[in-house]
Amino acid sequence: MHWRAESLGRLHYNGPVDGARDDTAVDWLAEGRPTGPSRKPPWLKVRFPGGEDYIRLKKLMRGGGLHTVCEEARCPNIGECWGAGTATFMILGDTCTRACGFCAIKTGRPEALDKREPMRVANAVREMGIAHAVVTSVNRDDQPDGGAAIFAETIRWIRRLSPETSVEVLIPDFLGDEDALATVCAAQPEILNHNTESVPRLYPRVRPKARYERSLGLLRRAKELDPGTITKSGVMVGLGETRDELRQVFADLARCGVEVLTVGQYLRPSAKHLPIDRYYEPSEFDDLRGEALALGFKHVESGPLVRSSYRAERQVEGVRPTGPSGGHGEANVSVDFPRAE
């Protein structure tokens, strides 16, 4: 049996954060016109965001003037991840120069880059005491390097202030600029992630300013630039793709040397975004995981609520060599940045 979406509301929580309902199950598809229990699979329910750790992390982000993709993209796992003291930092501002059909992050003309942002992110990582930091960004096609230098500085700042922390970056395609990619790779993140998001046939609707072959080329080139970096990619399902198309994407990514794959259900952020074609059942995600592992991926996260950085610390532990700095050993960083205090 397949679940097909017919009428969906917005996908975000807009209530109090005092933790009073921390144990309450919340339907993240409930805002807007009700779809009814027969149209809405029960596995798309998550716990109400709240609790001491959630509130502490929210205050930390606001106090540091930081953005998280957890909030900006209305991730359904925010309660679980923030409650566990983990978050995905979003750099280069909060405004994207692209308007992908699936994404909730606001689009428009961004403000100037904040050169002190890397230091603030690193301070937050140190204050949180996290072992694996995930950093992503909006697209900044207005910048000559797409923001690559800020990515690299963020990695170096985290290494400077938290040398035992491994770093994962989820990068845009930089419009195919290999020099920009090389800038990020030179900072040696433990994991370099770039999402293909969907199958090639759907790119004109899902990622109109992206190119499937460009994304594959980036992942292939990243592995050539730094074989010690774990490469990773993610795909959404439920947008009208076929299983054969998904298998082809998995095979293409495997041929590019990608080691970690995430597969999750697309959830419509608002009525302005692409409609959901159907809901995949949990058993289908299990099947997709098995097919991907058979192609040689070292780690696959596949499930209805899986997102790129969901349980990322578990992913890196499953594929990196032993040692505090993953595949690169002790980082040897010499940078002339302002003091972090």
Contacts in CASP RR format, 6 or more apart in sequence:
PFRMAT RR
TARGET T0000
AUTHOR 0000-0000-0000
METHOD contacts of the structure
MODEL  1
MHWRAESLGRLHYNGPVDGARDDTAVDWLAEGRPTGPSRKPPWLKVRFPG
GEDYIRLKKLMRGGGLHTVCEEARCPNIGECWGAGTATFMILGDTCTRAC
GFCAIKTGRPEALDKREPMRVANAVREMGIAHAVVTSVNRDDQPDGGAAI
FAETIRWIRRLSPETSVEVLIPDFLGDEDALATVCAAQPEILNHNTESVP
RLYPRVRPKARYERSLGLLRRAKELDPGTITKSGVMVGLGETRDELRQVF
ADLARCGVEVLTVGQYLRPSAKHLPIDRYYEPSEFDDLRGEALALGFKHV
ESGPLVRSSYRAERQVEGVRPTGPSGGHGEANVSVDFPRAE
1 281 0 8 1.000
2 278 0 8 1.000
2 279 0 8 1.000
2 280 0 8 1.000
2 281 0 8 1.000
3 39 0 8 1.000
3 40 0 8 1.000
3 41 0 8 1.000
3 278 0 8 1.000
3 279 0 8 1.000
3 281 0 8 1.000
4 39 0 8 1.000
4 276 0 8 1.000
4 277 0 8 1.000
4 278 0 8 1.000
4 279 0 8 1.000
5 35 0 8 1.000
5 39 0 8 1.000
5 268 0 8 1.000
5 275 0 8 1.000
5 276 0 8 1.000
5 277 0 8 1.000
5 278 0 8 1.000
5 279 0 8 1.000
6 35 0 8 1.000
6 39 0 8 1.000
7 33 0 8 1.000
7 34 0 8 1.000
7 35 0 8 1.000
7 39 0 8 1.000
8 29 0 8 1.000
8 35 0 8 1.000
8 268 0 8 1.000
8 271 0 8 1.000
8 275 0 8 1.000
8 276 0 8 1.000
9 29 0 8 1.000
9 30 0 8 1.000
9 31 0 8 1.000
9 32 0 8 1.000
9 33 0 8 1.000
9 268 0 8 1.000
9 270 0 8 1.000
9 271 0 8 1.000
10 31 0 8 1.000
10 32 0 8 1.000
10 74 0 8 1.000
10 269 0 8 1.000
10 270 0 8 1.000
10 271 0 8 1.000
11 28 0 8 1.000
11 29 0 8 1.000
11 74 0 8 1.000
11 76 0 8 1.000
11 104 0 8 1.000
11 267 0 8 1.000
11 268 0 8 1.000
11 269 0 8 1.000
11 270 0 8 1.000
12 28 0 8 1.000
12 31 0 8 1.000
12 74 0 8 1.000
12 104 0 8 1.000
12 269 0 8 1.000
13 26 0 8 1.000
13 28 0 8 1.000
13 48 0 8 1.000
13 49 0 8 1.000
13 78 0 8 1.000
14 31 0 8 1.000
17 49 0 8 1.000
17 50 0 8 1.000
17 54 0 8 1.000
17 55 0 8 1.000
17 58 0 8 1.000
18 50 0 8 1.000
18 55 0 8 1.000
19 48 0 8 1.000
19 49 0 8 1.000
19 50 0 8 1.000
19 51 0 8 1.000
19 52 0 8 1.000
19 54 0 8 1.000
19 55 0 8 1.000
21 48 0 8 1.000
21 50 0 8 1.000
22 47 0 8 1.000
22 48 0 8 1.000
22 50 0 8 1.000
22 51 0 8 1.000
22 54 0 8 1.000
23 47 0 8 1.000
23 48 0 8 1.000
24 47 0 8 1.000
24 48 0 8 1.000
25 45 0 8 1.000
25 46 0 8 1.000
25 47 0 8 1.000
25 48 0 8 1.000
26 45 0 8 1.000
26 46 0 8 1.000
26 47 0 8 1.000
26 48 0 8 1.000
26 49 0 8 1.000
27 40 0 8 1.000
27 44 0 8 1.000
27 45 0 8 1.000
28 44 0 8 1.000
28 45 0 8 1.000
28 46 0 8 1.000
28 76 0 8 1.000
28 267 0 8 1.000
29 35 0 8 1.000
29 40 0 8 1.000
29 44 0 8 1.000
29 267 0 8 1.000
41 279 0 8 1.000
41 281 0 8 1.000
41 304 0 8 1.000
43 282 0 8 1.000
43 304 0 8 1.000
43 305 0 8 1.000
44 76 0 8 1.000
44 265 0 8 1.000
44 267 0 8 1.000
44 279 0 8 1.000
44 304 0 8 1.000
44 305 0 8 1.000
46 76 0 8 1.000
46 77 0 8 1.000
46 79 0 8 1.000
46 80 0 8 1.000
46 305 0 8 1.000
47 79 0 8 1.000
47 80 0 8 1.000
48 79 0 8 1.000
49 78 0 8 1.000
49 79 0 8 1.000
49 82 0 8 1.000
50 79 0 8 1.000
50 82 0 8 1.000
50 83 0 8 1.000
51 83 0 8 1.000
53 82 0 8 1.000
53 83 0 8 1.000
53 84 0 8 1.000
53 85 0 8 1.000
54 79 0 8 1.000
54 82 0 8 1.000
54 83 0 8 1.000
57 82 0 8 1.000
57 83 0 8 1.000
57 85 0 8 1.000
57 87 0 8 1.000
57 128 0 8 1.000
58 82 0 8 1.000
60 66 0 8 1.000
60 124 0 8 1.000
60 127 0 8 1.000
60 128 0 8 1.000
61 67 0 8 1.000
61 68 0 8 1.000
61 71 0 8 1.000
61 87 0 8 1.000
61 124 0 8 1.000
64 120 0 8 1.000
64 123 0 8 1.000
64 124 0 8 1.000
65 120 0 8 1.000
66 89 0 8 1.000
66 117 0 8 1.000
66 120 0 8 1.000
66 121 0 8 1.000
66 124 0 8 1.000
67 89 0 8 1.000
67 90 0 8 1.000
67 91 0 8 1.000
67 93 0 8 1.000
67 94 0 8 1.000
68 87 0 8 1.000
68 88 0 8 1.000
68 89 0 8 1.000
68 90 0 8 1.000
69 75 0 8 1.000
69 88 0 8 1.000
69 89 0 8 1.000
69 90 0 8 1.000
69 105 0 8 1.000
69 136 0 8 1.000
69 170 0 8 1.000
69 309 0 8 1.000
70 77 0 8 1.000
70 78 0 8 1.000
70 81 0 8 1.000
70 82 0 8 1.000
70 87 0 8 1.000
70 88 0 8 1.000
71 78 0 8 1.000
72 90 0 8 1.000
72 94 0 8 1.000
72 104 0 8 1.000
72 105 0 8 1.000
72 106 0 8 1.000
73 103 0 8 1.000
73 104 0 8 1.000
73 105 0 8 1.000
73 269 0 8 1.000
74 104 0 8 1.000
74 269 0 8 1.000
75 81 0 8 1.000
75 307 0 8 1.000
76 267 0 8 1.000
76 305 0 8 1.000
77 305 0 8 1.000
77 307 0 8 1.000
77 310 0 8 1.000
81 87 0 8 1.000
81 88 0 8 1.000
81 310 0 8 1.000
85 128 0 8 1.000
85 130 0 8 1.000
86 128 0 8 1.000
86 130 0 8 1.000
86 132 0 8 1.000
86 134 0 8 1.000
86 312 0 8 1.000
86 313 0 8 1.000
87 128 0 8 1.000
87 134 0 8 1.000
88 134 0 8 1.000
88 135 0 8 1.000
88 136 0 8 1.000
88 170 0 8 1.000
88 308 0 8 1.000
88 309 0 8 1.000
88 312 0 8 1.000
89 121 0 8 1.000
89 124 0 8 1.000
89 125 0 8 1.000
89 133 0 8 1.000
89 134 0 8 1.000
89 135 0 8 1.000
89 136 0 8 1.000
89 154 0 8 1.000
90 135 0 8 1.000
90 136 0 8 1.000
90 137 0 8 1.000
90 138 0 8 1.000
91 117 0 8 1.000
91 118 0 8 1.000
91 121 0 8 1.000
91 135 0 8 1.000
91 136 0 8 1.000
91 137 0 8 1.000
91 150 0 8 1.000
91 151 0 8 1.000
91 154 0 8 1.000
92 110 0 8 1.000
92 113 0 8 1.000
92 117 0 8 1.000
92 137 0 8 1.000
92 138 0 8 1.000
92 140 0 8 1.000
92 143 0 8 1.000
92 146 0 8 1.000
92 147 0 8 1.000
92 150 0 8 1.000
93 110 0 8 1.000
93 111 0 8 1.000
93 113 0 8 1.000
93 114 0 8 1.000
93 117 0 8 1.000
93 137 0 8 1.000
93 138 0 8 1.000
94 105 0 8 1.000
94 106 0 8 1.000
94 138 0 8 1.000
95 105 0 8 1.000
95 106 0 8 1.000
95 107 0 8 1.000
95 108 0 8 1.000
95 109 0 8 1.000
95 110 0 8 1.000
95 111 0 8 1.000
95 138 0 8 1.000
96 103 0 8 1.000
96 105 0 8 1.000
96 106 0 8 1.000
96 107 0 8 1.000
96 108 0 8 1.000
96 110 0 8 1.000
96 138 0 8 1.000
96 139 0 8 1.000
97 107 0 8 1.000
97 108 0 8 1.000
97 109 0 8 1.000
97 110 0 8 1.000
97 138 0 8 1.000
97 139 0 8 1.000
97 140 0 8 1.000
97 141 0 8 1.000
97 142 0 8 1.000
98 107 0 8 1.000
98 139 0 8 1.000
98 141 0 8 1.000
98 207 0 8 1.000
98 208 0 8 1.000
98 209 0 8 1.000
98 210 0 8 1.000
99 107 0 8 1.000
99 108 0 8 1.000
99 208 0 8 1.000
99 209 0 8 1.000
100 197 0 8 1.000
100 206 0 8 1.000
100 207 0 8 1.000
100 208 0 8 1.000
100 209 0 8 1.000
100 210 0 8 1.000
101 205 0 8 1.000
101 206 0 8 1.000
101 207 0 8 1.000
101 208 0 8 1.000
101 273 0 8 1.000
101 274 0 8 1.000
102 197 0 8 1.000
102 198 0 8 1.000
102 206 0 8 1.000
102 236 0 8 1.000
102 239 0 8 1.000
102 266 0 8 1.000
102 269 0 8 1.000
102 273 0 8 1.000
102 274 0 8 1.000
103 269 0 8 1.000
103 273 0 8 1.000
104 269 0 8 1.000
104 270 0 8 1.000
104 273 0 8 1.000
105 138 0 8 1.000
109 142 0 8 1.000
110 138 0 8 1.000
110 140 0 8 1.000
110 142 0 8 1.000
113 140 0 8 1.000
113 143 0 8 1.000
113 147 0 8 1.000
113 150 0 8 1.000
115 150 0 8 1.000
116 338 0 8 1.000
117 150 0 8 1.000
117 154 0 8 1.000
118 150 0 8 1.000
118 153 0 8 1.000
118 154 0 8 1.000
118 156 0 8 1.000
118 157 0 8 1.000
118 337 0 8 1.000
119 157 0 8 1.000
119 337 0 8 1.000
119 338 0 8 1.000
119 340 0 8 1.000
121 133 0 8 1.000
121 135 0 8 1.000
121 154 0 8 1.000
121 157 0 8 1.000
121 158 0 8 1.000
122 154 0 8 1.000
122 157 0 8 1.000
122 158 0 8 1.000
122 160 0 8 1.000
122 161 0 8 1.000
122 162 0 8 1.000
122 340 0 8 1.000
123 161 0 8 1.000
123 340 0 8 1.000
125 133 0 8 1.000
125 158 0 8 1.000
125 161 0 8 1.000
125 162 0 8 1.000
125 165 0 8 1.000
126 161 0 8 1.000
126 162 0 8 1.000
129 162 0 8 1.000
129 165 0 8 1.000
130 162 0 8 1.000
130 165 0 8 1.000
130 313 0 8 1.000
131 164 0 8 1.000
131 165 0 8 1.000
131 166 0 8 1.000
131 313 0 8 1.000
132 165 0 8 1.000
132 166 0 8 1.000
132 167 0 8 1.000
132 168 0 8 1.000
132 190 0 8 1.000
132 312 0 8 1.000
132 313 0 8 1.000
132 316 0 8 1.000
133 158 0 8 1.000
133 162 0 8 1.000
133 165 0 8 1.000
133 166 0 8 1.000
133 167 0 8 1.000
133 168 0 8 1.000
134 168 0 8 1.000
134 169 0 8 1.000
134 170 0 8 1.000
134 309 0 8 1.000
134 312 0 8 1.000
135 151 0 8 1.000
135 154 0 8 1.000
135 155 0 8 1.000
135 158 0 8 1.000
135 167 0 8 1.000
135 168 0 8 1.000
135 169 0 8 1.000
135 170 0 8 1.000
136 169 0 8 1.000
136 170 0 8 1.000
136 171 0 8 1.000
136 193 0 8 1.000
136 308 0 8 1.000
136 309 0 8 1.000
137 147 0 8 1.000
137 150 0 8 1.000
137 151 0 8 1.000
137 170 0 8 1.000
137 171 0 8 1.000
137 172 0 8 1.000
138 172 0 8 1.000
139 146 0 8 1.000
139 172 0 8 1.000
139 209 0 8 1.000
140 146 0 8 1.000
140 147 0 8 1.000
140 172 0 8 1.000
141 175 0 8 1.000
141 209 0 8 1.000
145 174 0 8 1.000
145 177 0 8 1.000
145 179 0 8 1.000
145 180 0 8 1.000
145 183 0 8 1.000
146 172 0 8 1.000
146 174 0 8 1.000
146 175 0 8 1.000
146 177 0 8 1.000
146 180 0 8 1.000
147 174 0 8 1.000
147 180 0 8 1.000
148 171 0 8 1.000
148 174 0 8 1.000
148 177 0 8 1.000
148 179 0 8 1.000
148 180 0 8 1.000
148 181 0 8 1.000
148 183 0 8 1.000
148 184 0 8 1.000
149 183 0 8 1.000
151 169 0 8 1.000
151 171 0 8 1.000
151 183 0 8 1.000
151 184 0 8 1.000
151 187 0 8 1.000
152 183 0 8 1.000
152 184 0 8 1.000
152 186 0 8 1.000
152 187 0 8 1.000
153 187 0 8 1.000
153 335 0 8 1.000
153 337 0 8 1.000
154 169 0 8 1.000
155 167 0 8 1.000
155 169 0 8 1.000
155 184 0 8 1.000
155 187 0 8 1.000
155 188 0 8 1.000
155 189 0 8 1.000
156 187 0 8 1.000
156 333 0 8 1.000
156 335 0 8 1.000
156 337 0 8 1.000
157 337 0 8 1.000
157 340 0 8 1.000
158 165 0 8 1.000
158 167 0 8 1.000
159 165 0 8 1.000
159 167 0 8 1.000
159 331 0 8 1.000
159 333 0 8 1.000
160 333 0 8 1.000
160 335 0 8 1.000
160 337 0 8 1.000
160 340 0 8 1.000
161 340 0 8 1.000
163 324 0 8 1.000
163 325 0 8 1.000
163 330 0 8 1.000
163 331 0 8 1.000
164 324 0 8 1.000
164 325 0 8 1.000
166 190 0 8 1.000
166 191 0 8 1.000
166 316 0 8 1.000
166 320 0 8 1.000
166 324 0 8 1.000
166 325 0 8 1.000
166 326 0 8 1.000
167 189 0 8 1.000
167 190 0 8 1.000
167 191 0 8 1.000
168 189 0 8 1.000
168 190 0 8 1.000
168 191 0 8 1.000
168 192 0 8 1.000
168 193 0 8 1.000
168 232 0 8 1.000
168 309 0 8 1.000
168 312 0 8 1.000
168 316 0 8 1.000
169 184 0 8 1.000
169 189 0 8 1.000
169 191 0 8 1.000
169 192 0 8 1.000
169 193 0 8 1.000
170 193 0 8 1.000
170 194 0 8 1.000
170 195 0 8 1.000
170 308 0 8 1.000
170 309 0 8 1.000
171 181 0 8 1.000
171 184 0 8 1.000
171 192 0 8 1.000
171 193 0 8 1.000
171 194 0 8 1.000
171 218 0 8 1.000
172 194 0 8 1.000
173 194 0 8 1.000
173 210 0 8 1.000
173 211 0 8 1.000
173 214 0 8 1.000
173 215 0 8 1.000
173 218 0 8 1.000
174 180 0 8 1.000
174 181 0 8 1.000
174 218 0 8 1.000
175 214 0 8 1.000
176 214 0 8 1.000
176 218 0 8 1.000
178 221 0 8 1.000
181 218 0 8 1.000
181 221 0 8 1.000
181 222 0 8 1.000
181 225 0 8 1.000
182 225 0 8 1.000
184 192 0 8 1.000
185 192 0 8 1.000
185 222 0 8 1.000
185 225 0 8 1.000
185 226 0 8 1.000
185 229 0 8 1.000
186 225 0 8 1.000
186 226 0 8 1.000
188 226 0 8 1.000
188 228 0 8 1.000
188 229 0 8 1.000
188 328 0 8 1.000
188 331 0 8 1.000
189 229 0 8 1.000
190 229 0 8 1.000
190 230 0 8 1.000
190 316 0 8 1.000
190 320 0 8 1.000
190 325 0 8 1.000
190 326 0 8 1.000
190 327 0 8 1.000
190 328 0 8 1.000
191 229 0 8 1.000
191 230 0 8 1.000
191 231 0 8 1.000
191 232 0 8 1.000
191 260 0 8 1.000
191 312 0 8 1.000
191 315 0 8 1.000
191 316 0 8 1.000
191 320 0 8 1.000
192 222 0 8 1.000
192 226 0 8 1.000
192 229 0 8 1.000
192 230 0 8 1.000
192 231 0 8 1.000
192 232 0 8 1.000
193 231 0 8 1.000
193 232 0 8 1.000
193 233 0 8 1.000
193 234 0 8 1.000
193 260 0 8 1.000
193 308 0 8 1.000
194 215 0 8 1.000
194 218 0 8 1.000
194 219 0 8 1.000
194 222 0 8 1.000
194 231 0 8 1.000
194 232 0 8 1.000
194 233 0 8 1.000
195 215 0 8 1.000
195 233 0 8 1.000
195 234 0 8 1.000
195 235 0 8 1.000
195 308 0 8 1.000
196 212 0 8 1.000
196 215 0 8 1.000
196 216 0 8 1.000
196 233 0 8 1.000
196 234 0 8 1.000
196 235 0 8 1.000
196 249 0 8 1.000
196 253 0 8 1.000
197 206 0 8 1.000
197 207 0 8 1.000
197 210 0 8 1.000
197 234 0 8 1.000
197 235 0 8 1.000
197 236 0 8 1.000
198 206 0 8 1.000
198 207 0 8 1.000
198 235 0 8 1.000
198 236 0 8 1.000
198 239 0 8 1.000
198 241 0 8 1.000
199 235 0 8 1.000
199 241 0 8 1.000
199 242 0 8 1.000
199 245 0 8 1.000
199 246 0 8 1.000
199 248 0 8 1.000
199 249 0 8 1.000
200 212 0 8 1.000
200 245 0 8 1.000
200 249 0 8 1.000
201 241 0 8 1.000
201 245 0 8 1.000
202 239 0 8 1.000
202 240 0 8 1.000
202 241 0 8 1.000
203 210 0 8 1.000
203 211 0 8 1.000
203 212 0 8 1.000
205 239 0 8 1.000
205 274 0 8 1.000
206 239 0 8 1.000
206 274 0 8 1.000
215 233 0 8 1.000
216 252 0 8 1.000
216 253 0 8 1.000
216 256 0 8 1.000
217 256 0 8 1.000
219 231 0 8 1.000
219 233 0 8 1.000
219 253 0 8 1.000
219 256 0 8 1.000
219 257 0 8 1.000
219 258 0 8 1.000
220 256 0 8 1.000
220 257 0 8 1.000
222 229 0 8 1.000
222 231 0 8 1.000
223 229 0 8 1.000
223 231 0 8 1.000
223 256 0 8 1.000
223 257 0 8 1.000
228 327 0 8 1.000
228 328 0 8 1.000
229 327 0 8 1.000
229 328 0 8 1.000
230 259 0 8 1.000
230 260 0 8 1.000
230 316 0 8 1.000
230 319 0 8 1.000
230 320 0 8 1.000
230 327 0 8 1.000
231 256 0 8 1.000
231 257 0 8 1.000
231 258 0 8 1.000
231 259 0 8 1.000
231 260 0 8 1.000
232 258 0 8 1.000
232 259 0 8 1.000
232 260 0 8 1.000
232 261 0 8 1.000
232 262 0 8 1.000
232 308 0 8 1.000
232 315 0 8 1.000
233 253 0 8 1.000
233 258 0 8 1.000
233 260 0 8 1.000
233 261 0 8 1.000
233 262 0 8 1.000
234 261 0 8 1.000
234 262 0 8 1.000
234 263 0 8 1.000
234 308 0 8 1.000
235 246 0 8 1.000
235 249 0 8 1.000
235 250 0 8 1.000
235 261 0 8 1.000
235 262 0 8 1.000
235 263 0 8 1.000
235 264 0 8 1.000
236 263 0 8 1.000
236 264 0 8 1.000
236 265 0 8 1.000
236 266 0 8 1.000
237 246 0 8 1.000
237 263 0 8 1.000
237 264 0 8 1.000
237 265 0 8 1.000
237 266 0 8 1.000
237 280 0 8 1.000
237 288 0 8 1.000
238 265 0 8 1.000
238 266 0 8 1.000
238 276 0 8 1.000
238 277 0 8 1.000
238 278 0 8 1.000
238 279 0 8 1.000
238 280 0 8 1.000
239 266 0 8 1.000
239 274 0 8 1.000
239 276 0 8 1.000
239 277 0 8 1.000
240 277 0 8 1.000
240 278 0 8 1.000
246 288 0 8 1.000
247 291 0 8 1.000
250 261 0 8 1.000
250 291 0 8 1.000
250 292 0 8 1.000
250 295 0 8 1.000
250 297 0 8 1.000
251 295 0 8 1.000
253 261 0 8 1.000
253 297 0 8 1.000
254 292 0 8 1.000
254 295 0 8 1.000
254 296 0 8 1.000
254 297 0 8 1.000
258 297 0 8 1.000
259 297 0 8 1.000
259 298 0 8 1.000
259 299 0 8 1.000
259 319 0 8 1.000
260 297 0 8 1.000
260 298 0 8 1.000
260 299 0 8 1.000
260 300 0 8 1.000
260 301 0 8 1.000
260 315 0 8 1.000
260 319 0 8 1.000
261 292 0 8 1.000
261 297 0 8 1.000
261 299 0 8 1.000
261 300 0 8 1.000
261 301 0 8 1.000
261 302 0 8 1.000
262 300 0 8 1.000
262 301 0 8 1.000
262 302 0 8 1.000
262 306 0 8 1.000
262 307 0 8 1.000
262 308 0 8 1.000
262 310 0 8 1.000
263 285 0 8 1.000
263 288 0 8 1.000
263 289 0 8 1.000
263 292 0 8 1.000
263 300 0 8 1.000
263 301 0 8 1.000
263 302 0 8 1.000
263 303 0 8 1.000
263 306 0 8 1.000
264 280 0 8 1.000
264 285 0 8 1.000
264 302 0 8 1.000
264 303 0 8 1.000
264 304 0 8 1.000
264 305 0 8 1.000
264 306 0 8 1.000
264 307 0 8 1.000
265 279 0 8 1.000
265 280 0 8 1.000
265 303 0 8 1.000
265 304 0 8 1.000
265 305 0 8 1.000
265 306 0 8 1.000
266 274 0 8 1.000
266 276 0 8 1.000
267 276 0 8 1.000
268 274 0 8 1.000
268 275 0 8 1.000
268 276 0 8 1.000
279 304 0 8 1.000
280 304 0 8 1.000
282 303 0 8 1.000
282 304 0 8 1.000
285 302 0 8 1.000
285 303 0 8 1.000
285 304 0 8 1.000
285 306 0 8 1.000
286 302 0 8 1.000
288 302 0 8 1.000
289 300 0 8 1.000
289 301 0 8 1.000
289 302 0 8 1.000
289 303 0 8 1.000
290 300 0 8 1.000
290 302 0 8 1.000
292 300 0 8 1.000
292 302 0 8 1.000
293 300 0 8 1.000
298 318 0 8 1.000
298 319 0 8 1.000
299 315 0 8 1.000
299 318 0 8 1.000
299 319 0 8 1.000
301 310 0 8 1.000
301 311 0 8 1.000
301 315 0 8 1.000
316 326 0 8 1.000
320 326 0 8 1.000
320 327 0 8 1.000
321 327 0 8 1.000
323 329 0 8 1.000
324 330 0 8 1.000
325 331 0 8 1.000
END
